[in-house]
Amino acid sequence: MEKKIVLVIDDEDTMQDLIRRNLERCKIPIIVYSALTGEEGVKKYKELMEKGRKPDLVIMDLNLTQWGKGKIDGVEATRRILKIDPNANIYGYTAWFATEWAYKLKEVGAKDVIERTILPSEFRKMIESILISMDKHKKSE
């Protein structure tokens, strides 16, 4: 299986590090790119696409303005990425999973919202499952 590209957009360095280390343990080879603000995430997505390295998956935090220097939240970053690429696969990963805010993320086009409270091993399994099902979908087209 070819390496999958995952873009993690989260304003917390420690969370970025935890997600990266967790994804490195996946059975699927993954290259992780990071962005610490929504604006940086949108820019990074566009740059990767232009280089022919479109992210297979975007893991999006909701609250991107609390710790970082960003001005837009995960909802707006999702909206902007989907303007660039309507087929972007964006999943929220947030502690705000049971809020109107999280529902808004899905409303604007995120595939789902993953609860940040799940065990790292369960998160890893979910990401593997998402990437495998995307691969199967691509092959069936």
N, C-alpha and C positions, 0 to 999 in steps of 0.2 A: 504494500500500500504506500502511495506517495505521501510525503509529509503534508500535513494539514496546517493551514495558517489560521491562527486565532489572534484576534486583536482584543486586548483587555483594556477597557476604559474605566478607570477608577482613580479617584483623587487621593487615595491613601497609599503611600509607598509600601507599608507593611502588608496591605491587602494584595497589592500587585505582586509582591514577593511570594506570599502564600499561594496565590492562584498559580503563578508560574511554576513554583516547586511542585505543586500538586499535579499540574498538567504534564510536567516532565515525567511523571510516574505512569502515565497512560500507556496502554498497550499499543496505541496508535502513535506514530511519530508526529510530533506537533512542534511547530515553530511559533513562539509567542512574541507578539509585538505589544508594546505598552503605550498608553497615553494617560496623562494625569489630569487632563481637563476635557470637557466635551468638545471644545474648539480644536484641541490638539488631536482628539480622536477622529473628528470629521476630516481634518487635514491628512492624517496618517492613512485613513481608509482610501481617500482619493489618490494619494501618492502610491500606495500599494497597487491599486487598480491600474494606474498609469504605467507601472513597471511590470504589469502582467502577473502580479502576485495578489490577486483579489483574496481578501480574507474569506475562509470557508465559514467562519463563525466570529461574531462579535459578542463579547461578554460585557454588558453595560450596567454600570452602577446607576442608581437614580439620583442620589444626592451628590452631585459633582461640584458643588459650590461651597460645601462646608469647610473642608480642610485645604482645598486647593485654591488656585488663583483664577479658576474658570468663572465665567459669567452665565453659562447655560447648563441646564440640568440634563439628565439622561433622556427625558422625553424629547427635548429640543434637539439634542445630538442625534437621537434615533430618527427624528423627522428629517434632519439635514442629510444624514447618510442615505436614507431611503430616496431622497431627491436625486442623489448622485447615482444610486444603484437600487432600483425598486425591488431587486431580488436579493438584497442583503439579508443574511440570516442573523438576526439580532435577538439575543436572549438577555433579559434583565437578570441581575444577580445582586440582590439587595436585602437589607434587613427591613426595608419598608414594603415587603411583599404583600401584605394584607391591607393596603391602603388604596384610597381613590387614585393616588399618584401612580401606584403600580398598575392599576387598571387603565390609566391614561397611557402608560407606556405600551400596553397591548393594543389599545385603541389606535395609536398612531402607526402601528405596524410591527412591533416586536412579536416574535413567535410565542413567547411565554415568559414568565417571571419565575426564577428559581429562588427559593428561600435560602438566604445566607446562613440560616441556622442548621442546615443539613450537615451531616458528617462529611469531612473531606473525601472519604472513600466513596460515598454516595454521589457527591458532586462529580467526581472523576468518572464514575460509571455513567452518569447522565450525559456528560460531555461526549464520552466515547459512543454512547448510543445515538446521540444527535448526529455526530459525524458519520457514523456507519449508515444510518438511515438516509442521510443526505447523499452519500455515495451510491447507495442502491437506487435512490430516486433519479440521480443523474444518469446512471447506466440504463435505466428503463425508458429514458426519453428518446 
